[in-house]
Amino acid sequence: MNEASPKITSDTVRADFNDVRTVIHYARAAHFLGLWKSEKILIDRYFPDRQARLLEAGCGAGRVAVGLWHAGYHHVVAFDFAAEMIEQAENLAQEQGITGLTFLQADATNLRGGAASLPALDPSEVGAVIPNRPSGPADDKNPPRAVRDNGPHLTETAPASPGKCHLFDDTFDGVLFLFNGLMQIPGREHRRTALRELRRVCRAGAPFIFTTHDRDDPADLKEWAKEADRWARGAQDPRLHEFGDRYFSDETGNTFMHLPDRKEVLDDLAATGWAHVEDATRNELASETPRVRNFSDNCRFWVARKA
């Protein structure tokens, strides 16, 4: 690797998540794992109302969204920016006879996609989501969009650009960004943009649950000290943006991940209008099954509210 190596971008991450190895990995988790015990604890604690209108960012192959539906949350919009993941999520819901879940391809850093060309709409009258669909007159291959009556629903209005959707302000009662999805956005300012976008579409006081891996983990301090030395010497992986970034490969494909320390997360929440409520590691919340532990290392759950 040399100095000419290009920086990791959102396109890099999208391509990695569309890789067949990664798709299979997440599809297996969606089919066989469901919601983790730790996730259920926090979801029950912060979303006691099963009628809550929830948004799931970075839904992958549908593990959490489908788990939410089985737990009684039937007003869920879930999105991912990898088309192959959305296809897997839709297939999973169809296989299980689930109706009412809305899956969209969207980018967490731009949930106003296509909004500049759309008329101003009142979400209380026409719905919460304008999904992507092909343009042109309706026919057998391009049917008109359905209008749903239950919670966040699709709207009968001008189509957005492919792969984009428009989510209205102050729509959702809560948002989830699980399995470290937020930290797979390259660049701190881009992550802050995503935090602002998620805040925008939530009502005042809405809970936000997300996860990270701890850079403060005592077991990894020696390795991070070595990485800090590499950055000080300019000898770090040139594809990375900032200290805390990692990009690695295994049998499931390539993975970009930023590992923050506690101060970074708290600063980012405060800077983007979220009030920190609590945080705890997965192990502190619950004893997970062997399948979950084999699928994922321990992580930290964060809970914030729209300030």
N, C-alpha and C positions, 0 to 999 in steps of 0.2 A: 504494500500500500504506500502511496506517496502523497505529496502535498496537492497534487492535481485531483485527488479523489473528491468527487462532488459531495456536498453536504446532503444529509438525509432530509427529505422534504415530505410533505403530506402525500405526494404522489408515490414516493418510495413506500410509505407505510400502507397506502391503499393497495399497491401492487402486492405487497407481502401478505395482506389479508385476503387477497383474491387468489393467492397461491393454493393449489389443490391440497397440499399437505396441511396447510393451516386451516383451510375450510373443513377438511376431514376431522382434524383435531377438535375444532369447536363444535362441529355437528355431533360428534360422539358425546361431548359434554352436555349438549342440549338434550340429547335423547336419553342419557343414562344418569345424569347427576341431578338435574332440577335445581331448585333453590337450596343453598347451603343452610345449615342450622343457624349460623351467625347472621346470614342475610335475613332469615325469617324473624329472628329476634328483633332486629332493628326495624324491619318493615312493619311488624305488628306494633312496635312501640310508637312509631312516628306516623303511621298511616292506619289508625284504628278504624277509619270509615272506609268500608269496602266500596263505597260509591265515589271515592276520590278519583279525580282525573289526573292520571300519572303519565309522566314522560320518562322513557328510558333512553338514554344516550348510549351509543356504542353497543347496540343490542346483540351484535354477532349473529350466531345461528339461532337465536331465540330462546336460549336457556332461561333467562330471567323473565322475559315477557310471558312466555307460556307458563312458567311457574307462578307468576302473578295471577294469571287468568284462573289457574286451578285453585289458587288460594282465595278466589272470590272477587278479584279486582278485574272488572270487565270493561273499564273505561281507560284503556291503555294505548298510548301511541309510542311506538318504538322505532328508532332509526339507527342506521349504520351507514358509513360512507363507502363500504365495500359491497358492490352489487351481488357478488357471489354469496356473501353472508346473508343478505336480505332474501335471496332466493331460497336458501336453506331454512331460514326462519319461517317463511311463508309455507314451505313444504311441510315443516314440522307441525304448524298449526292446522294445516289441511288434513294431515294424517290423523291427528287427534280429534278431528271434527270440531275444531274451535272456530267460532265466528265472533266478530266484533273487535278483534285485535287489528290495529292499523300498523303496518310496517312500511317504512319509507327509507329511501336512500337520501341521505342528507349529511352535511358537514357541520359539526358542532360549532365551528368558528363562524358559520354564516347560515343562520336559520331564517334569514330573510331572503333566501335565494329566489331570484326572479321578481322580487317585490317591486322593483322600480317600474316595471311595466304593468303592474296590476292595479286595479282600482282600489280606493280606500274602502275597507269593508269592516263592519261591526261584527266581531266574533260572537257576540251574544245572539245575533240574528242568523248568521250564515255558517258558523262553525269555526273550528280552531286551526284547521290544517288545509293548505292547498297543496296536494301531492303532485309529483311529476307524472305526466302521461304524454303520449305522443300528441302532437298538434294535428289539426285537420278535422273534417266532419266525422261524426259518429257513424260507425258501421259495425259489421260483425267482428272485424279485427280491431276496432278502435271504439269500444262502447262508451257511452256517456258515463261520467263518474257517478257513482251512487252517493246519495245523501243519507247519512246515518243519523239516527235520533239519540243515540246513547253516548253521551259525553263528547270528547273531542271527535269531530267527524269530518268527513270530506266535504268539499264545497263545490257547487256547480258554478264555476267561474273560469276565468281565463287560465289556460295551462301555464305552469311554470316551466323554466328551462329544464331539459333532461338532467336527472340526478339532483335536482334542487327542490326545495319546498319552502313554503312560507308559514311560519308559526307566529300567531298573533301574541301581542303583549298580554301579560296578566291572565293567562289561560289556565295553567295547570296548578293543581293542588300540591304537587311535589315532583321531584325529579330524582332519578337514580343514574349513576354513571359507575357501574361496578366492574370488577375484574380489571382494575387499573387502566381503564380506557382513557381517562383524562391524561394520564401520564404517558400515553402513547402518541400524544400530539407533540411534534418537534417544536421547540422554541418556547421559552417562558411567556413571551408576549402573546403568542398564539394560544397558549393555555389560558391566559387571562382573558383573551377575547372570547373563548368558549365559555368561561365562567360568567362573563357579562351577558352573553347570549342566553344561557340557561336561566340566569336571573331574570332577564327581560320577559321571558315567556311564562314565568311563575307569578302567582298572586303573592301579595304581601304576607310574610310569615311562613311561606311554603318551605317544608324541609327539603334538604338536599343531602343524599347519602352517596358517598363515593369512596374509593379505596386507593391506596398507594402502597408501595414497598418502602420500608424505612431505610434511609441512608444512615440513620443514627443507630442501627442495630449493632450492639456491642460485638457480635460475632464477626462483623465485616469491617470493623474499624481499621485493622491493619491493611486490608486490601484497598480501602478508600484513601488511606495515607499514601500508599504507593501511587494510586491514581492521581492524587493531588500533586505529587512530585512530578509525574509525567506532564500534567498541565502546566506546572511552573516552568518546566524545561521546554515546553512546546512540542513534546513528544507524544501527545495524546492521539487517539484515532482522529484523523483530520475530517472524517465524515460527521463527527459529533459537533453539537452547537455549544454546549455549556457543561461545566462540571456537574456530574450526576447523571449524564447521559450514558446509556449502554446500547450497543447493537450487537446482537449475537445470533448464532445459527445453531439449530439442532435438527432432530429428525422431523419436527413439526413445522420447520420453515425458519424464516428470519423474523426477528423481533426487535423493534426499537422500544426502549423504555427509559423514561427519566425517573430517577430515584431522588426524591426531595428530602431535605431535613425538615424538622418540625417548624422552625422559624419561617422557612420558605412557604410552606402551606398556609400558615397563619397569616403571613403578609399578603399572599395572593388572595385569600378570602377577603381580608379587610379592604384590599385595594379594589375589589370588584363588587362590593356591596353585599357580601355574605357575612353573617355573624356566626362565629364558631360556637357550637353547642357542646359537643363531646367528641372524644375519639378513643378507640381501644383496638388492640390487635385482635385478629380472628381467634387466636388461642385463648384470649381473655374472655371472649364472648361465648364461645362454645367449643366442645370437643367434636371435631368434624369426623366424618366417616373416612376410612382408609381411601376410598375412591376419590374423595375431595382432596385429601392430603397428597395423593399421588398426582392429582391434576394440577395443583397449585401450591406454591410455598405459602407460608404465613404472610399475612398482609395487615395493613392498618385500615380500619374503617373510620371515616370522618363523617360527622353530621354537622350541617350548618343550616341556618335559616335565612331567607331573604330579608334583609334588614330594611 
